[in-house]
Amino acid sequence: MFTVRKLKRAGLVTGAALALAVTFTLFNSNEVCADNHADRNTDMKSLGRAMRALGAAVAAGNTADAEAAAKKISAIASEVPELFNGGKPGKSRAKPEIWTNFADFTAKANAMKAKADGVAADAAAGKLSSDPKAVVGKIGATCGACHKVYRGPKV
Ligand code: HEC
């Protein structure tokens, strides 16, 4: 029986998919993102939750739930640039490069949205892979791509 925990262990042990491992680290992070921006925080945490829900839905073969989770990720992705538009709050892992490369930052949020939309469309069309790792990893790679460049070390 698949569990997210097992999946996490597999991801970390094999080290096969770095982006995936990064994503699973996020999943388990209870840490409140250290900034004052409540909405930004809430949305990033919702992303983590939606990714978990997506993995669980795919594992259970529940395409309706998988589609809903992917749509949720897509909706949050649309809000990300706006959330960061206000600038850097006092304590935050957001790197200053976000605001010098805002177009690229926005492109990375759009890439996440595109992948989430793709997963939602596949689910709706009954074409979704039954491998939770593959499905979650598709979107997870876009989380990692942005974090790698624009998220600094823990503060
Ligand atoms: C366009 C860039 C971008 C994308 C895409 C992105 N994030 Fe983030 N994320 C950030 C930044 C920047 C921070 C740090 C925010 C801060 O500290 O103010 C962050 C913080 C977080 C946090 C807060 C906790 C921590 O350890 O920092 C979580 C959880 C998180 N992201 C999950 C995700 C997940 C899951 C995805 C993909 C579904 C994702 N993010 C996609 C930029 C992004």
Backbone and ligand atoms as CSV (ligand in chain L), in Angstrom:
chain,resi,resn,atom,element,x,y,z
A,1,MET,N,N,0.861,-1.199,0.000
A,1,MET,CA,C,0.000,0.000,0.000
A,1,MET,C,C,0.882,1.228,0.000
A,2,PHE,N,N,0.540,2.094,-0.863
A,2,PHE,CA,C,1.334,3.317,-0.999
A,2,PHE,C,C,1.075,4.291,0.151
A,3,THR,N,N,2.104,4.865,0.663
A,3,THR,CA,C,1.915,6.006,1.567
A,3,THR,C,C,2.884,7.097,1.146
A,4,VAL,N,N,2.535,8.311,1.486
A,4,VAL,CA,C,3.416,9.424,1.154
A,4,VAL,C,C,4.738,9.238,1.884
A,5,ARG,N,N,4.639,8.706,3.108
A,5,ARG,CA,C,5.863,8.492,3.887
A,5,ARG,C,C,6.821,7.548,3.166
A,6,LYS,N,N,6.257,6.447,2.659
A,6,LYS,CA,C,7.086,5.490,1.924
A,6,LYS,C,C,7.685,6.143,0.691
A,7,LEU,N,N,6.852,6.911,0.041
A,7,LEU,CA,C,7.294,7.583,-1.169
A,7,LEU,C,C,8.445,8.514,-0.836
A,8,LYS,N,N,8.297,9.200,0.259
A,8,LYS,CA,C,9.332,10.136,0.685
A,8,LYS,C,C,10.629,9.375,0.921
A,9,ARG,N,N,10.513,8.256,1.642
A,9,ARG,CA,C,11.711,7.492,1.952
A,9,ARG,C,C,12.383,7.048,0.659
A,10,ALA,N,N,11.565,6.539,-0.263
A,10,ALA,CA,C,12.110,6.072,-1.533
A,10,ALA,C,C,12.818,7.216,-2.246
A,11,GLY,N,N,12.157,8.360,-2.269
A,11,GLY,CA,C,12.729,9.517,-2.953
A,11,GLY,C,C,14.053,9.916,-2.345
A,12,LEU,N,N,14.114,9.906,-1.029
A,12,LEU,CA,C,15.324,10.366,-0.358
A,12,LEU,C,C,16.429,9.324,-0.461
A,13,VAL,N,N,16.055,8.056,-0.317
A,13,VAL,CA,C,17.061,6.999,-0.310
A,13,VAL,C,C,17.709,6.854,-1.676
A,14,THR,N,N,16.887,6.798,-2.697
A,14,THR,CA,C,17.468,6.634,-4.022
A,14,THR,C,C,18.151,7.915,-4.469
A,15,GLY,N,N,17.659,9.014,-3.979
A,15,GLY,CA,C,18.214,10.286,-4.414
A,15,GLY,C,C,18.001,10.478,-5.902
A,16,ALA,N,N,17.117,9.682,-6.468
A,16,ALA,CA,C,16.948,9.686,-7.917
A,16,ALA,C,C,16.417,11.018,-8.415
A,17,ALA,N,N,15.492,11.570,-7.679
A,17,ALA,CA,C,14.881,12.814,-8.138
A,17,ALA,C,C,15.073,13.887,-7.095
A,18,LEU,N,N,16.045,14.696,-7.332
A,18,LEU,CA,C,16.388,15.737,-6.370
A,18,LEU,C,C,15.206,16.663,-6.145
A,19,ALA,N,N,14.582,17.052,-7.228
A,19,ALA,CA,C,13.460,17.975,-7.096
A,19,ALA,C,C,12.370,17.357,-6.233
A,20,LEU,N,N,12.171,16.068,-6.437
A,20,LEU,CA,C,11.153,15.362,-5.681
A,20,LEU,C,C,11.507,15.346,-4.204
A,21,ALA,N,N,12.763,15.067,-3.925
A,21,ALA,CA,C,13.214,15.020,-2.538
A,21,ALA,C,C,13.015,16.387,-1.886
A,22,VAL,N,N,13.347,17.407,-2.625
A,22,VAL,CA,C,13.170,18.763,-2.110
A,22,VAL,C,C,11.697,18.985,-1.792
A,23,THR,N,N,10.862,18.532,-2.712
A,23,THR,CA,C,9.432,18.699,-2.519
A,23,THR,C,C,8.961,17.956,-1.281
A,24,PHE,N,N,9.456,16.758,-1.104
A,24,PHE,CA,C,9.001,16.001,0.053
A,24,PHE,C,C,9.514,16.592,1.346
A,25,THR,N,N,10.650,17.206,1.293
A,25,THR,CA,C,11.134,17.910,2.476
A,25,THR,C,C,10.139,19.001,2.824
A,26,LEU,N,N,9.684,19.685,1.804
A,26,LEU,CA,C,8.705,20.747,2.031
A,26,LEU,C,C,7.434,20.193,2.643
A,27,PHE,N,N,7.008,19.048,2.109
A,27,PHE,CA,C,5.774,18.451,2.606
A,27,PHE,C,C,5.814,18.295,4.111
A,28,ASN,N,N,6.976,17.929,4.602
A,28,ASN,CA,C,7.053,17.595,6.012
A,28,ASN,C,C,7.450,18.783,6.866
A,29,SER,N,N,7.585,19.904,6.228
A,29,SER,CA,C,8.016,21.071,6.976
A,29,SER,C,C,6.839,21.683,7.731
A,30,ASN,N,N,6.900,21.603,9.020
A,30,ASN,CA,C,5.866,22.243,9.828
A,30,ASN,C,C,6.250,23.673,10.097
A,31,GLU,N,N,7.443,23.962,9.708
A,31,GLU,CA,C,8.002,25.274,9.978
A,31,GLU,C,C,7.148,26.343,9.312
A,32,VAL,N,N,6.898,27.348,10.055
A,32,VAL,CA,C,6.194,28.478,9.479
A,32,VAL,C,C,7.235,29.307,8.756
A,33,CYS,N,N,6.970,29.521,7.496
A,33,CYS,CA,C,7.878,30.300,6.687
A,33,CYS,C,C,8.096,31.640,7.394
A,34,ALA,N,N,9.364,31.934,7.631
A,34,ALA,CA,C,9.653,33.052,8.539
A,34,ALA,C,C,9.497,34.399,7.867
A,35,ASP,N,N,8.311,34.791,7.651
A,35,ASP,CA,C,8.112,36.169,7.235
A,35,ASP,C,C,6.816,36.706,7.821
A,36,ASN,N,N,6.554,37.949,7.591
A,36,ASN,CA,C,5.375,38.563,8.188
A,36,ASN,C,C,4.203,38.529,7.242
A,37,HIS,N,N,4.437,37.997,6.075
A,37,HIS,CA,C,3.417,38.060,5.053
A,37,HIS,C,C,2.487,36.866,5.170
A,38,ALA,N,N,1.379,37.054,5.871
A,38,ALA,CA,C,0.493,35.935,6.191
A,38,ALA,C,C,-0.043,35.254,4.937
A,39,ASP,N,N,-0.408,36.020,3.919
A,39,ASP,CA,C,-1.003,35.419,2.726
A,39,ASP,C,C,0.004,34.575,1.968
A,40,ARG,N,N,1.215,35.089,1.865
A,40,ARG,CA,C,2.268,34.377,1.143
A,40,ARG,C,C,2.515,33.034,1.807
A,41,ASN,N,N,2.593,33.113,3.110
A,41,ASN,CA,C,2.792,31.939,3.924
A,41,ASN,C,C,1.691,30.910,3.744
A,42,THR,N,N,0.480,31.382,3.850
A,42,THR,CA,C,-0.679,30.513,3.757
A,42,THR,C,C,-0.711,29.833,2.400
A,43,ASP,N,N,-0.427,30.593,1.359
A,43,ASP,CA,C,-0.479,30.027,0.020
A,43,ASP,C,C,0.602,28.984,-0.201
A,44,MET,N,N,1.805,29.247,0.264
A,44,MET,CA,C,2.878,28.271,0.087
A,44,MET,C,C,2.553,26.996,0.855
A,45,LYS,N,N,1.974,27.159,2.020
A,45,LYS,CA,C,1.605,25.967,2.796
A,45,LYS,C,C,0.472,25.217,2.103
A,46,SER,N,N,-0.458,25.964,1.517
A,46,SER,CA,C,-1.548,25.309,0.771
A,46,SER,C,C,-0.990,24.534,-0.408
A,47,LEU,N,N,0.070,25.054,-1.010
A,47,LEU,CA,C,0.710,24.341,-2.121
A,47,LEU,C,C,1.206,22.981,-1.644
A,48,GLY,N,N,1.868,22.988,-0.504
A,48,GLY,CA,C,2.372,21.737,0.058
A,48,GLY,C,C,1.239,20.754,0.314
A,49,ARG,N,N,0.156,21.265,0.870
A,49,ARG,CA,C,-0.994,20.409,1.176
A,49,ARG,C,C,-1.620,19.857,-0.108
A,50,ALA,N,N,-1.756,20.715,-1.108
A,50,ALA,CA,C,-2.376,20.284,-2.369
A,50,ALA,C,C,-1.507,19.228,-3.053
A,51,MET,N,N,-0.184,19.372,-2.946
A,51,MET,CA,C,0.711,18.373,-3.542
A,51,MET,C,C,0.556,17.030,-2.834
A,52,ARG,N,N,0.416,17.084,-1.510
A,52,ARG,CA,C,0.183,15.842,-0.752
A,52,ARG,C,C,-1.127,15.208,-1.181
A,53,ALA,N,N,-2.166,16.034,-1.304
A,53,ALA,CA,C,-3.485,15.528,-1.698
A,53,ALA,C,C,-3.405,14.905,-3.087
A,54,LEU,N,N,-2.642,15.533,-3.974
A,54,LEU,CA,C,-2.488,15.020,-5.337
A,54,LEU,C,C,-1.847,13.635,-5.320
A,55,GLY,N,N,-0.761,13.507,-4.573
A,55,GLY,CA,C,-0.079,12.215,-4.485
A,55,GLY,C,C,-1.002,11.131,-3.940
A,56,ALA,N,N,-1.744,11.479,-2.902
A,56,ALA,CA,C,-2.647,10.501,-2.286
A,56,ALA,C,C,-3.766,10.113,-3.245
A,57,ALA,N,N,-4.291,11.103,-3.983
A,57,ALA,CA,C,-5.387,10.833,-4.914
A,57,ALA,C,C,-4.924,9.924,-6.052
A,58,VAL,N,N,-3.736,10.201,-6.579
A,58,VAL,CA,C,-3.214,9.370,-7.667
A,58,VAL,C,C,-2.988,7.946,-7.157
A,59,ALA,N,N,-2.431,7.856,-5.964
A,59,ALA,CA,C,-2.165,6.532,-5.381
A,59,ALA,C,C,-3.459,5.746,-5.202
A,60,ALA,N,N,-4.533,6.465,-4.868
A,60,ALA,CA,C,-5.822,5.805,-4.639
A,60,ALA,C,C,-6.597,5.628,-5.945
A,61,GLY,N,N,-6.043,6.116,-7.051
A,61,GLY,CA,C,-6.735,6.005,-8.334
A,61,GLY,C,C,-7.964,6.907,-8.411
A,62,ASN,N,N,-7.987,7.945,-7.593
A,62,ASN,CA,C,-9.132,8.858,-7.562
A,62,ASN,C,C,-8.851,10.068,-8.460
A,63,THR,N,N,-9.260,9.955,-9.731
A,63,THR,CA,C,-8.896,11.008,-10.680
A,63,THR,C,C,-9.628,12.311,-10.401
A,64,ALA,N,N,-10.840,12.230,-9.846
A,64,ALA,CA,C,-11.582,13.470,-9.547
A,64,ALA,C,C,-10.830,14.286,-8.495
A,65,ASP,N,N,-10.363,13.622,-7.451
A,65,ASP,CA,C,-9.604,14.323,-6.417
A,65,ASP,C,C,-8.270,14.819,-6.961
A,66,ALA,N,N,-7.664,14.020,-7.834
A,66,ALA,CA,C,-6.379,14.432,-8.419
A,66,ALA,C,C,-6.579,15.694,-9.249
A,67,GLU,N,N,-7.653,15.717,-10.006
A,67,GLU,CA,C,-7.943,16.890,-10.830
A,67,GLU,C,C,-8.172,18.115,-9.931
A,68,ALA,N,N,-8.933,17.927,-8.869
A,68,ALA,CA,C,-9.220,19.041,-7.955
A,68,ALA,C,C,-7.937,19.575,-7.324
A,69,ALA,N,N,-7.057,18.675,-6.927
A,69,ALA,CA,C,-5.805,19.102,-6.292
A,69,ALA,C,C,-4.940,19.870,-7.293
A,70,ALA,N,N,-4.877,19.363,-8.530
A,70,ALA,CA,C,-4.064,20.028,-9.551
A,70,ALA,C,C,-4.635,21.415,-9.857
A,71,LYS,N,N,-5.951,21.516,-9.857
A,71,LYS,CA,C,-6.586,22.815,-10.123
A,71,LYS,C,C,-6.301,23.797,-8.991
A,72,LYS,N,N,-6.247,23.280,-7.793
A,72,LYS,CA,C,-5.936,24.122,-6.635
A,72,LYS,C,C,-4.512,24.674,-6.779
A,73,ILE,N,N,-3.587,23.798,-7.158
A,73,ILE,CA,C,-2.194,24.218,-7.341
A,73,ILE,C,C,-2.124,25.291,-8.427
A,74,SER,N,N,-2.863,25.056,-9.503
A,74,SER,CA,C,-2.886,26.016,-10.599
A,74,SER,C,C,-3.405,27.375,-10.134
A,75,ALA,N,N,-4.470,27.350,-9.327
A,75,ALA,CA,C,-5.060,28.610,-8.852
A,75,ALA,C,C,-4.080,29.361,-7.957
A,76,ILE,N,N,-3.389,28.629,-7.093
A,76,ILE,CA,C,-2.423,29.295,-6.211
A,76,ILE,C,C,-1.270,29.848,-7.039
A,77,ALA,N,N,-0.846,29.071,-8.047
A,77,ALA,CA,C,0.265,29.522,-8.894
A,77,ALA,C,C,-0.044,30.878,-9.506
A,78,SER,N,N,-1.294,31.082,-9.863
A,78,SER,CA,C,-1.680,32.364,-10.451
A,78,SER,C,C,-1.506,33.517,-9.466
A,79,GLU,N,N,-1.577,33.204,-8.186
A,79,GLU,CA,C,-1.492,34.273,-7.180
A,79,GLU,C,C,-0.067,34.570,-6.751
A,80,VAL,N,N,0.855,33.662,-7.064
A,80,VAL,CA,C,2.208,33.800,-6.509
A,80,VAL,C,C,2.894,35.128,-6.855
A,81,PRO,N,N,2.926,35.527,-8.129
A,81,PRO,CA,C,3.628,36.789,-8.426
A,81,PRO,C,C,3.038,37.966,-7.640
A,82,GLU,N,N,1.726,38.014,-7.580
A,82,GLU,CA,C,1.048,39.085,-6.857
A,82,GLU,C,C,1.447,39.093,-5.371
A,83,LEU,N,N,1.564,37.908,-4.820
A,83,LEU,CA,C,1.902,37.796,-3.394
A,83,LEU,C,C,3.289,38.342,-3.089
A,84,PHE,N,N,4.165,38.217,-4.071
A,84,PHE,CA,C,5.535,38.676,-3.847
A,84,PHE,C,C,5.742,40.106,-4.343
A,85,ASN,N,N,4.695,40.651,-4.863
A,85,ASN,CA,C,4.809,41.977,-5.457
A,85,ASN,C,C,5.108,43.065,-4.420
A,86,GLY,N,N,4.705,42.813,-3.206
A,86,GLY,CA,C,4.848,43.833,-2.172
A,86,GLY,C,C,6.258,44.067,-1.688
A,87,GLY,N,N,7.197,43.237,-2.114
A,87,GLY,CA,C,8.569,43.422,-1.653
A,87,GLY,C,C,8.875,42.524,-0.478
A,88,LYS,N,N,10.095,42.632,-0.024
A,88,LYS,CA,C,10.602,41.716,0.979
A,88,LYS,C,C,10.233,42.185,2.384
A,89,PRO,N,N,9.558,41.323,3.127
A,89,PRO,CA,C,9.283,41.669,4.520
A,89,PRO,C,C,10.543,41.468,5.357
A,90,GLY,N,N,10.504,41.848,6.586
A,90,GLY,CA,C,11.697,41.794,7.445
A,90,GLY,C,C,12.368,40.445,7.458
A,91,LYS,N,N,11.680,39.447,7.963
A,91,LYS,CA,C,12.287,38.115,8.057
A,91,LYS,C,C,11.673,37.233,6.995
A,92,SER,N,N,12.479,36.811,6.068
A,92,SER,CA,C,11.935,36.056,4.957
A,92,SER,C,C,13.058,35.308,4.272
A,93,ARG,N,N,12.672,34.188,3.649
A,93,ARG,CA,C,13.668,33.461,2.864
A,93,ARG,C,C,13.659,33.929,1.414
A,94,ALA,N,N,12.805,34.860,1.129
A,94,ALA,CA,C,12.722,35.362,-0.238
A,94,ALA,C,C,14.006,36.124,-0.588
A,95,LYS,N,N,14.643,35.736,-1.665
A,95,LYS,CA,C,15.895,36.385,-2.064
A,95,LYS,C,C,15.621,37.701,-2.787
A,96,PRO,N,N,16.509,38.671,-2.620
A,96,PRO,CA,C,16.315,39.972,-3.274
A,96,PRO,C,C,16.229,39.859,-4.791
A,97,GLU,N,N,16.829,38.773,-5.350
A,97,GLU,CA,C,16.803,38.593,-6.809
A,97,GLU,C,C,15.375,38.495,-7.352
A,98,ILE,N,N,14.442,38.131,-6.482
A,98,ILE,CA,C,13.038,38.063,-6.933
A,98,ILE,C,C,12.644,39.403,-7.545
A,99,TRP,N,N,13.076,40.472,-6.901
A,99,TRP,CA,C,12.603,41.788,-7.326
A,99,TRP,C,C,13.490,42.420,-8.392
A,100,THR,N,N,14.673,41.836,-8.616
A,100,THR,CA,C,15.468,42.326,-9.739
A,100,THR,C,C,15.171,41.503,-10.998
A,101,ASN,N,N,14.631,40.292,-10.795
A,101,ASN,CA,C,14.291,39.415,-11.933
A,101,ASN,C,C,12.826,39.042,-11.882
A,102,PHE,N,N,11.980,39.998,-11.664
A,102,PHE,CA,C,10.580,39.650,-11.401
A,102,PHE,C,C,9.910,38.938,-12.578
A,103,ALA,N,N,10.346,39.269,-13.793
A,103,ALA,CA,C,9.765,38.609,-14.969
A,103,ALA,C,C,10.094,37.117,-14.953
A,104,ASP,N,N,11.331,36.793,-14.577
A,104,ASP,CA,C,11.723,35.387,-14.524
A,104,ASP,C,C,11.017,34.680,-13.365
A,105,PHE,N,N,10.913,35.376,-12.246
A,105,PHE,CA,C,10.191,34.814,-11.098
A,105,PHE,C,C,8.751,34.483,-11.500
A,106,THR,N,N,8.129,35.419,-12.200
A,106,THR,CA,C,6.752,35.220,-12.676
A,106,THR,C,C,6.693,34.040,-13.651
A,107,ALA,N,N,7.717,33.946,-14.515
A,107,ALA,CA,C,7.753,32.832,-15.477
A,107,ALA,C,C,7.815,31.497,-14.744
A,108,LYS,N,N,8.537,31.467,-13.636
A,108,LYS,CA,C,8.649,30.220,-12.874
A,108,LYS,C,C,7.320,29.859,-12.213
A,109,ALA,N,N,6.593,30.877,-11.766
A,109,ALA,CA,C,5.250,30.621,-11.225
A,109,ALA,C,C,4.331,30.127,-12.343
A,110,ASN,N,N,4.472,30.713,-13.529
A,110,ASN,CA,C,3.656,30.291,-14.674
A,110,ASN,C,C,3.981,28.863,-15.094
A,111,ALA,N,N,5.262,28.490,-14.969
A,111,ALA,CA,C,5.658,27.119,-15.318
A,111,ALA,C,C,4.978,26.132,-14.377
A,112,MET,N,N,4.895,26.520,-13.101
A,112,MET,CA,C,4.197,25.657,-12.131
A,112,MET,C,C,2.721,25.534,-12.517
A,113,LYS,N,N,2.141,26.659,-12.897
A,113,LYS,CA,C,0.726,26.655,-13.295
A,113,LYS,C,C,0.512,25.759,-14.521
A,114,ALA,N,N,1.420,25.867,-15.500
A,114,ALA,CA,C,1.276,25.080,-16.729
A,114,ALA,C,C,1.323,23.578,-16.426
A,115,LYS,N,N,2.244,23.187,-15.555
A,115,LYS,CA,C,2.347,21.757,-15.208
A,115,LYS,C,C,1.095,21.303,-14.466
A,116,ALA,N,N,0.608,22.145,-13.545
A,116,ALA,CA,C,-0.589,21.785,-12.782
A,116,ALA,C,C,-1.796,21.676,-13.719
A,117,ASP,N,N,-1.885,22.612,-14.670
A,117,ASP,CA,C,-2.980,22.565,-15.649
A,117,ASP,C,C,-2.901,21.281,-16.479
A,118,GLY,N,N,-1.683,20.892,-16.830
A,118,GLY,CA,C,-1.481,19.674,-17.609
A,118,GLY,C,C,-1.957,18.443,-16.840
A,119,VAL,N,N,-1.612,18.413,-15.558
A,119,VAL,CA,C,-2.032,17.280,-14.729
A,119,VAL,C,C,-3.557,17.263,-14.609
A,120,ALA,N,N,-4.161,18.432,-14.402
A,120,ALA,CA,C,-5.627,18.514,-14.284
A,120,ALA,C,C,-6.288,18.034,-15.579
A,121,ALA,N,N,-5.727,18.457,-16.722
A,121,ALA,CA,C,-6.298,18.066,-18.014
A,121,ALA,C,C,-6.168,16.559,-18.230
A,122,ASP,N,N,-5.000,16.007,-17.874
A,122,ASP,CA,C,-4.801,14.557,-18.005
A,122,ASP,C,C,-5.799,13.803,-17.127
A,123,ALA,N,N,-6.003,14.328,-15.910
A,123,ALA,CA,C,-6.947,13.661,-14.995
A,123,ALA,C,C,-8.355,13.694,-15.580
A,124,ALA,N,N,-8.736,14.858,-16.110
A,124,ALA,CA,C,-10.079,15.008,-16.686
A,124,ALA,C,C,-10.267,14.078,-17.873
A,125,ALA,N,N,-9.180,13.867,-18.638
A,125,ALA,CA,C,-9.268,13.042,-19.842
A,125,ALA,C,C,-9.020,11.562,-19.556
A,126,GLY,N,N,-8.816,11.239,-18.278
A,126,GLY,CA,C,-8.550,9.844,-17.920
A,126,GLY,C,C,-7.194,9.357,-18.395
A,127,LYS,N,N,-6.269,10.302,-18.584
A,127,LYS,CA,C,-4.949,9.927,-19.096
A,127,LYS,C,C,-3.845,10.067,-18.051
A,128,LEU,N,N,-4.266,10.234,-16.798
A,128,LEU,CA,C,-3.280,10.485,-15.762
A,128,LEU,C,C,-2.486,9.218,-15.451
A,129,SER,N,N,-1.181,9.376,-15.317
A,129,SER,CA,C,-0.352,8.244,-14.911
A,129,SER,C,C,-0.820,7.751,-13.545
A,130,SER,N,N,-0.663,6.459,-13.302
A,130,SER,CA,C,-1.077,5.920,-12.005
A,130,SER,C,C,0.089,5.945,-11.024
A,131,ASP,N,N,1.208,6.493,-11.458
A,131,ASP,CA,C,2.393,6.564,-10.602
A,131,ASP,C,C,2.422,7.916,-9.883
A,132,PRO,N,N,2.143,7.919,-8.576
A,132,PRO,CA,C,2.074,9.196,-7.853
A,132,PRO,C,C,3.384,9.976,-7.927
A,133,LYS,N,N,4.481,9.246,-7.925
A,133,LYS,CA,C,5.787,9.906,-7.977
A,133,LYS,C,C,5.937,10.699,-9.268
A,134,ALA,N,N,5.512,10.081,-10.360
A,134,ALA,CA,C,5.640,10.731,-11.662
A,134,ALA,C,C,4.757,11.965,-11.732
A,135,VAL,N,N,3.533,11.836,-11.236
A,135,VAL,CA,C,2.584,12.940,-11.333
A,135,VAL,C,C,3.015,14.100,-10.433
A,136,VAL,N,N,3.296,13.780,-9.173
A,136,VAL,CA,C,3.698,14.820,-8.226
A,136,VAL,C,C,5.038,15.431,-8.649
A,137,GLY,N,N,5.918,14.570,-9.166
A,137,GLY,CA,C,7.241,15.036,-9.567
A,137,GLY,C,C,7.205,16.045,-10.700
A,138,LYS,N,N,6.223,15.883,-11.590
A,138,LYS,CA,C,6.076,16.817,-12.711
A,138,LYS,C,C,5.926,18.241,-12.201
A,139,ILE,N,N,5.059,18.403,-11.217
A,139,ILE,CA,C,4.840,19.737,-10.655
A,139,ILE,C,C,5.967,20.084,-9.685
A,140,GLY,N,N,6.391,19.073,-8.938
A,140,GLY,CA,C,7.435,19.304,-7.924
A,140,GLY,C,C,8.709,19.884,-8.511
A,141,ALA,N,N,9.028,19.503,-9.719
A,141,ALA,CA,C,10.231,20.034,-10.352
A,141,ALA,C,C,10.145,21.550,-10.500
A,142,THR,N,N,8.925,22.044,-10.698
A,142,THR,CA,C,8.780,23.497,-10.867
A,142,THR,C,C,8.856,24.219,-9.518
A,143,CYS,N,N,8.472,23.552,-8.441
A,143,CYS,CA,C,8.669,24.135,-7.098
A,143,CYS,C,C,10.169,24.299,-6.871
A,144,GLY,N,N,10.888,23.204,-7.123
A,144,GLY,CA,C,12.329,23.202,-6.883
A,144,GLY,C,C,13.056,24.211,-7.747
A,145,ALA,N,N,12.597,24.353,-8.999
A,145,ALA,CA,C,13.267,25.274,-9.923
A,145,ALA,C,C,13.220,26.704,-9.386
A,146,CYS,N,N,12.111,27.065,-8.772
A,146,CYS,CA,C,11.999,28.420,-8.231
A,146,CYS,C,C,12.732,28.536,-6.897
A,147,HIS,N,N,12.538,27.569,-6.027
A,147,HIS,CA,C,13.187,27.632,-4.711
A,147,HIS,C,C,14.701,27.701,-4.843
A,148,LYS,N,N,15.230,26.953,-5.803
A,148,LYS,CA,C,16.677,26.890,-5.985
A,148,LYS,C,C,17.260,28.286,-6.238
A,149,VAL,N,N,16.544,29.057,-7.013
A,149,VAL,CA,C,17.059,30.376,-7.400
A,149,VAL,C,C,16.607,31.476,-6.449
A,150,TYR,N,N,15.388,31.380,-5.966
A,150,TYR,CA,C,14.784,32.539,-5.296
A,150,TYR,C,C,14.481,32.346,-3.821
A,151,ARG,N,N,14.749,31.177,-3.299
A,151,ARG,CA,C,14.521,30.995,-1.862
A,151,ARG,C,C,15.855,30.797,-1.174
A,152,GLY,N,N,16.121,31.644,-0.215
A,152,GLY,CA,C,17.398,31.601,0.483
A,152,GLY,C,C,17.372,30.593,1.618
A,153,PRO,N,N,18.491,30.515,2.353
A,153,PRO,CA,C,18.568,29.605,3.498
A,153,PRO,C,C,17.590,29.994,4.601
A,154,LYS,N,N,17.350,29.067,5.492
A,154,LYS,CA,C,16.419,29.344,6.590
A,154,LYS,C,C,16.910,30.532,7.401
A,155,VAL,N,N,15.963,31.332,7.846
A,155,VAL,CA,C,16.345,32.496,8.657
A,155,VAL,C,C,15.843,32.302,10.080
L,1,HEC,C1,C,7.862,31.235,-8.413
L,1,HEC,C2,C,8.616,30.758,-7.293
L,1,HEC,C3,C,8.098,29.651,-6.417
L,1,HEC,C4,C,7.412,28.535,-6.802
L,1,HEC,C5,C,7.028,28.089,-8.215
L,1,HEC,C6,C,7.148,27.786,-5.588
L,1,HEC,N1,N,7.640,28.439,-4.499
L,1,HEC,FE1,FE,7.492,27.856,-2.554
L,1,HEC,N2,N,8.521,29.516,-1.970
L,1,HEC,C7,C,9.049,30.472,-2.801
L,1,HEC,C8,C,9.766,31.469,-2.011
L,1,HEC,C9,C,10.498,32.678,-2.563
L,1,HEC,C10,C,9.629,31.101,-0.659
L,1,HEC,C11,C,10.167,31.833,0.564
L,1,HEC,C12,C,9.128,32.859,0.990
L,1,HEC,C13,C,9.539,33.701,2.171
L,1,HEC,O1,O,10.245,33.196,3.068
L,1,HEC,O2,O,9.104,34.859,2.221
L,1,HEC,C14,C,8.831,29.859,-0.668
L,1,HEC,C15,C,8.445,29.160,0.472
L,1,HEC,C16,C,7.763,27.972,0.492
L,1,HEC,C17,C,7.343,27.280,1.688
L,1,HEC,C18,C,7.545,27.777,3.087
L,1,HEC,C19,C,8.326,26.882,3.989
L,1,HEC,C20,C,9.792,26.859,3.741
L,1,HEC,O3,O,10.429,25.853,4.134
L,1,HEC,O4,O,10.356,27.822,3.196
L,1,HEC,C21,C,6.692,26.132,1.288
L,1,HEC,C22,C,6.069,25.045,2.160
L,1,HEC,C23,C,6.709,26.116,-0.168
L,1,HEC,N3,N,7.358,27.251,-0.621
L,1,HEC,C24,C,6.169,25.105,-0.945
L,1,HEC,C25,C,6.099,25.134,-2.342
L,1,HEC,C26,C,5.571,24.049,-3.163
L,1,HEC,C27,C,5.053,22.713,-2.639
L,1,HEC,C28,C,5.642,24.479,-4.458
L,1,HEC,C29,C,5.219,23.772,-5.734
L,1,HEC,C30,C,3.908,23.153,-5.777
L,1,HEC,C31,C,6.242,25.817,-4.433
L,1,HEC,N4,N,6.499,26.173,-3.141
L,1,HEC,C32,C,6.482,26.574,-5.568
L,1,HEC,C33,C,8.939,30.499,-4.175
L,1,HEC,C34,C,8.253,29.583,-4.969
